[in-house]
Amino acid sequence: MIKRLILLALTALTIRPLMAQQKITQTAGRDALGEFAPEFAHLNDDILFGEVWSRNDLLSLRDRSLVTITSLISQGITDSSLTYHLQEAKKNGITRTEISEIITHIAFYAGWPKAWAAFRLAKDVWADDSTADDPKAQFQRQMIFPIGEPNDAYAQYFIGQSYLAQISSDQIPFANVTFEPGCRNNWHIHKAENGGGQMLVGVAGRGWYQEEGKPAVEILPGTVIHIPANVKHWHGAAADSWFAHLAFAVPGEKSENIWLEPVTDAHYSTLK
């Protein structure tokens, strides 16, 4: 199946142009120094961010945030620029638990006072993740991918609340889908005339996948589920656990998603 997936991906690339990497748009240089230092503003906005930061096909935005934070803290730079990059790091998927460990590690190499100063800023940036009784914030700290926004566009095809974070739109598009406990999507089919289907990779929590006429399969972090095209199935969280999986769209000809009936409470309650 892996060889087939790779072959389909390569085939898709031969019949359509490669999508552009994610372009970072920055205007801070022009906003602050456009008239006083236009060349510096150009280098900051168009070169540093527009070109270097935009090479996320070579180094992910998350990794670039990690490198930048480490560099700034090591130099003792704890002004608004560090605050900005901490905010971007959070957007790029670095969790509260991870930033705490990152700054602790930096402290042993860059100096204790620098770490203290950085922690004061980081606490404010991740303040909304610090509520101990917030299950969503607790679950976010279990995984490196962001939970994302409420999956409102597809809410009609889900029982319960789900969230969607698009991780990549290039080559083989994939997203992180998060389900609150008990949330599941309707029965559905990834229809295609050739190729197609979907692949799921468990990220955090515990969930279920089931094909029509077959027993449900438990999904845990690291579990890989291969969903053939034209097979009726559903997936979602266990009743007692938050759950997240990556969803990869397998390239196919004349692909479309066909949504069907909900997974009933009676059926879902039989899963343990």
C-alpha positions in Angstrom: 0.0 0.0 0.0 2.9 2.4 0.8 4.5 1.8 -2.6 1.1 2.3 -4.2 0.6 5.6 -2.3 4.0 6.9 -3.4 3.4 5.9 -7.0 0.0 7.7 -7.0 1.6 10.8 -5.5 4.3 10.8 -8.2 1.7 10.2 -10.9 -0.3 13.2 -9.6 2.8 15.4 -9.8 3.4 14.5 -13.5 -0.1 15.6 -14.5 -0.4 18.8 -12.6 2.1 21.5 -11.5 3.6 21.4 -8.1 1.8 23.7 -5.7 3.8 26.6 -4.4 5.2 26.5 -0.9 3.4 28.5 1.8 4.4 32.2 1.3 5.0 34.3 4.4 3.6 37.8 4.2 5.3 40.4 6.5 4.8 44.2 6.6 6.4 45.0 10.0 9.5 46.5 8.3 7.5 48.8 6.1 5.1 49.7 8.8 7.8 50.8 11.2 10.7 51.9 8.9 9.2 52.2 5.4 10.1 55.9 5.1 13.1 56.1 7.3 14.9 52.9 6.1 13.1 51.6 3.0 16.0 49.2 2.1 16.1 47.7 5.6 12.3 47.3 5.5 12.6 45.6 2.1 15.2 43.1 3.4 13.1 42.4 6.5 9.8 41.9 4.8 10.7 40.6 1.3 13.9 38.7 1.9 14.0 37.5 5.5 10.3 36.6 5.7 9.2 36.5 2.0 12.1 34.2 1.0 14.0 32.7 3.9 11.0 32.0 6.2 9.0 30.9 3.1 11.4 28.1 2.3 9.2 25.8 4.5 9.7 22.9 2.0 13.3 22.8 3.3 12.7 23.6 7.0 9.3 23.7 8.6 7.8 26.9 10.1 7.8 25.1 13.5 11.6 24.3 13.2 12.3 27.9 12.0 10.5 29.2 15.1 12.5 27.0 17.3 15.8 28.1 15.8 14.8 31.8 16.0 13.6 31.7 19.6 16.8 29.9 20.6 18.9 32.5 18.8 17.1 35.5 20.3 17.2 34.2 23.9 20.8 33.2 23.6 21.6 36.9 22.7 19.5 38.2 25.6 17.0 39.8 23.2 13.7 39.7 25.2 11.9 42.7 23.7 8.9 42.8 21.4 10.7 40.8 18.7 10.9 37.8 21.0 7.3 38.2 22.0 6.4 38.2 18.3 8.4 35.0 17.6 6.9 33.3 20.6 3.5 34.1 19.3 4.4 32.7 15.9 5.9 29.7 17.5 2.6 29.0 19.2 0.8 29.4 15.8 3.3 27.0 14.3 2.5 24.3 16.8 4.9 24.6 19.7 2.9 23.8 22.8 3.1 25.3 26.3 4.8 22.1 27.6 7.4 22.2 24.8 8.2 25.9 25.2 8.8 25.4 28.9 11.2 22.6 28.1 12.9 24.5 25.3 13.6 27.6 27.5 14.8 25.3 30.3 17.2 23.6 28.0 18.5 27.0 26.6 19.1 28.2 30.2 22.0 25.8 30.7 23.8 27.1 27.6 22.7 30.7 27.3 22.4 31.7 31.0 19.8 31.6 33.7 18.9 35.3 33.7 18.1 35.1 30.0 15.8 32.2 30.6 14.0 34.0 33.4 13.4 36.9 31.1 12.1 34.7 28.3 9.8 32.8 30.7 8.1 36.0 31.7 7.1 36.6 28.0 6.3 33.0 27.3 3.9 32.8 30.2 1.8 35.6 28.7 1.8 34.1 25.2 0.6 30.7 26.4 -1.6 32.1 29.2 -4.8 30.8 27.7 -3.3 27.3 27.7 -2.5 27.3 31.4 -6.0 26.6 32.9 -5.6 23.2 34.6 -9.3 22.3 34.2 -9.5 23.0 30.5 -9.6 19.6 28.7 -8.9 21.1 25.3 -5.7 22.9 26.6 -4.6 19.7 28.3 -5.0 17.7 25.1 -3.1 20.3 23.0 -0.1 19.8 25.3 -0.1 16.1 24.4 0.7 16.7 20.7 3.0 18.7 18.4 0.3 19.6 15.9 -2.2 22.4 16.6 -5.9 21.6 17.3 -6.9 24.3 14.9 -10.3 25.9 14.6 -13.8 24.5 15.0 -14.6 22.4 12.0 -17.7 24.5 11.2 -17.7 23.8 7.4 -18.3 20.1 8.0 -20.2 20.3 11.3 -23.3 18.9 9.6 -21.4 15.6 9.0 -20.2 15.2 12.6 -21.9 14.2 15.9 -20.1 16.3 18.5 -17.4 19.0 18.2 -14.5 18.5 15.9 -11.5 20.8 15.0 -9.4 21.2 11.9 -5.9 22.4 11.4 -4.6 22.2 7.8 -0.9 21.2 8.1 0.0 21.2 4.4 -1.7 21.9 1.0 1.3 20.9 -1.1 1.9 17.5 -2.9 -0.3 15.3 -0.7 -2.6 17.6 1.3 -3.1 16.6 4.9 -4.7 18.0 8.1 -4.8 17.4 11.8 -8.4 16.5 12.8 -9.3 16.6 16.5 -12.4 15.1 18.0 -13.9 15.8 21.5 -14.8 12.7 23.5 -17.7 10.9 21.7 -17.4 12.9 18.5 -17.4 11.0 15.3 -18.1 11.7 11.6 -20.9 10.2 9.6 -20.5 7.1 7.5 -18.9 8.2 4.2 -17.1 7.1 1.1 -14.0 8.5 -0.6 -15.1 7.8 -4.1 -12.6 7.6 -7.0 -12.4 5.9 -10.4 -8.7 5.2 -10.0 -6.5 5.6 -6.9 -8.0 7.8 -4.2 -8.9 6.9 -0.7 -7.4 8.3 2.5 -4.7 7.5 5.1 -5.1 8.2 8.8 -2.2 8.4 11.4 -3.1 8.6 15.1 -1.6 11.6 16.8 -2.9 11.7 20.4 -5.7 10.2 22.5 -7.8 7.2 21.5 -10.3 6.7 18.7 -12.0 4.3 16.4 -12.1 3.4 12.7 -14.7 1.1 11.2 -15.5 -0.1 7.7 -19.0 -1.3 6.9 -19.4 -5.0 7.8 -16.2 -5.2 9.8 -15.3 -4.8 13.5 -14.2 -1.3 14.6 -10.4 -0.8 14.9 -8.9 1.1 17.8 -6.6 4.0 16.8 -3.8 5.1 19.2 -0.9 7.5 18.6 1.2 6.0 15.8 -1.6 3.8 14.4 -1.8 3.9 10.6 -5.1 3.3 8.9 -5.3 2.8 5.1 -8.8 3.5 3.7 -9.4 2.2 0.2 -11.4 4.3 -2.2 -15.1 3.4 -2.5 -15.3 1.8 0.9 -18.0 2.9 3.4 -16.5 3.8 6.8 -16.4 6.3 9.7 -13.9 7.4 12.3 -13.8 9.4 15.5 -13.0 9.6 19.2 -13.6 7.1 21.9 -16.4 8.0 24.3 -14.0 8.7 27.1 -11.1 10.3 25.3 -10.1 13.3 23.1 -8.6 12.1 19.9 -6.6 13.5 17.0 -5.4 12.0 13.7 -3.6 13.2 10.6 -5.8 12.7 7.5 -3.9 12.3 4.2 -5.9 12.6 0.9 -4.6 10.0 -1.5 -4.5 11.3 -5.1 -7.1 9.8 -7.4 -9.0 10.3 -10.6 -12.5 12.0 -10.3 -12.2 11.9 -6.5 -15.1 13.1 -4.3 -16.3 12.6 -0.7 -19.8 11.1 -0.3 -21.3 11.8 3.1 -23.9 9.4 4.3 -26.0 8.7 7.5 -24.7 9.4 11.0 -23.3 6.7 13.3 -26.1 6.1 15.7 -25.8 6.2 19.4 -26.9 2.6 19.6 -24.2 1.5 17.3 -21.5 3.7 18.8 -22.3 2.6 22.4 -21.3 -1.0 21.6 -17.7 0.1 21.2 -15.5 -0.3 24.3 
